[in-house]
Amino acid sequence: MPTLRGWAALGAAAALAVLWVAFGEILLLGSAAFLLLAVVFGAAYVRRTAPRVAITRELVPEQVHDGDRALVTVTLVAHRQLSQTHVTDTVEGLGAAEFVADRVAPRDPLVGRYEVVCRPRGVYRVGPTDVRIRDPFGMAESGGTAGRIDRLVVYPAIDRLEGLPVVRGQDPNVATSRARFSQTGGEDFFTMREYQQGDDLRRVHWPTSAKRDELMIRQLEMPWQSRALVVLDTDAASYPTPDTFEQAVRGAASALHHLFASGFSPTLWTGRTESTTVTSVDTYRLAMEELAIVMPSKGADLRNALARLRQRGLAGGALFVVTGTAGDSHLALYRTLGRDYTRTLVMAVADDQNEAILRFRQAGVVTILAPRGMRWATAWQEAMERTWSTATQA
């Protein structure tokens, strides 16, 4: 089809033809014919040399954190010689990069690189790549899209936390009629269960899988002290501003990263029916991707939703509740789940303590308050020092 220059040439040709009719000057007709032929030649040229190309793309890294940069490398290989080649690669919602090559030799890779500032968190579509060629006069162009569509996952930003709360205590599962066990990971064989997304394939029990005609996983009992539950409150009523919610998501991501790096097997709950237990790099990525796309919702019922999860045997060393403004719903949540964990921590985006925070502290809950815009690392360190001091005095 004609380019902008081509449409302008057609318009000029039409104007010159009108002037020829009005004045009878043969030179005007010749000029109009020349412009028309140039556009026709360009259309025939690009149609004959329609681009047949192969596009590959590499994202480094594929998973980044909010505020990081990702390097995208696009490689084009043409099956025939091309001229005036325009390549446009788009990251949906973040921008596009355009490359222009005067000449592309057949089978000679054309490589282009560009950087993407990854902000805000989320999952972005990259591609497909738009490839177009033009005739030497720039009158017409043809082309289309090529290559696959990739995903760029932008995790929430994380703060590097140091120190952990003391989670010593007696395993509450001892001397109970119903043993509790986690969805994945552990040391001692417990039972068999069906395969779930994110499970380690090395734990597939192939004889049982062949007998039942479905993948079965060896259920291993997880050390009780290494279990943790990270609850992100998604109720929009808890967050006065969108920035407050983003800071809470950052707190949940920081806690999850810190626990996993410290040897815990944390379970993440973000308001969905199912929770995600992190026991491997793959399940860690699943949990972080869940935090990358989580959004606040209206009327989220924390207590009832988590009460249903509790029936599945969630318990362990530490319970983390991440929210904006702490209130009665979080106190009710603590009364529901707190007895199943030896240590409860509340991470709230707040400048000052309110009545709910005071009641949490009276109950022995570790409270971590981070004012809006403040990183969690400082508030976390202060809270950990208070817990160590209390533990030493005891």
Secondary structure, DSSP 8 states (H G I E B T S, - for coil): -B-HHHHHHHHHHHHHHHHHHHH--HHHHHHHHHHHHHHHHHHHHHHHT---EEEEEEEESSEEETT-EEEEEEEEEESS-EEEEEEEEEETTTEEEEEEEEEE-TT--EEEEEEEE--SSEEEEE--EEEEEE-TTSSBEEEEEES--EEEEEE----------------TTTT-SS----SS--SEEEEEEE--TT--GGGB-HHHHHHHTS-EEEEEE--GGGEEEEEE--BGGG-SSHHHHHHHHHHHHHHHHHHHHTT-EEEEESSSSS-EE--SHHHHHHHHHHHHH---BTT--HHHHHHHHHTTT--EEEEEEEESS--HHHHHHHHHHGGGEEEEEEEE--SS--HHHHHHHHTT-EEEE--TT--HHHHHHHHHHHHHHHHHH-
